[in-house]
């Protein structure tokens, strides 16, 4: 398993504990401490994914969790991600949905815009096209029900009044309210897919 943007290594650790060989790349954007087990057993690169040497990895699974919205050139990144797969490998990417109800409703107050390193957002179709143009097949893009469950409340708070420099979710009261409203938000997302703020791309490398 190879993770693009492994951060603290939490996901890699879960795969390692399940017996998988792990590897990944992270430019250390968040400067967080990495799980020592992951550091010891993983094959890690501290750079942009585009700088991972060609042929260095042939992963059965490549994962990127909220990464591609940060990169300067998503076309290059997607092609690189595809090249990291084994001959039968699959790719999974999560990214904010630029065609979600949240953006059209809250506009500039949408919580996903709070992070200045989010340089672009994708629609379901543009993400699908990006993967197909990279040569991937069996491309599917769906919308997750439970990811980023606090986005709606945080966006409403931002629309009501500008948050402090730490952001809307820095407030314990806002986080608590997000937990209390989670069942309502989850129900809304079940019946109205456009309210789901996260796209999930799954695809695989074509057999050769």
ABEGO torsion letter per residue (X at the ends): XBBBGAEAGAAAAAAAAAGBBBBBBBAGAAGBBBBAAAAAABBBBBBBAAABBBGABBBABBBBBGAAAABABAAAAAAAAAAABBAABBBBBBBBBAABAAAAAAEAABAAAABAABABBBBAAAAAAAAAAAGBBGBBBBBBAABGAAAAAAAAAAAABBBBAAEAAABAAAAAAAAAAAAAAAAAAAABAAABABBBBBBBBBBX
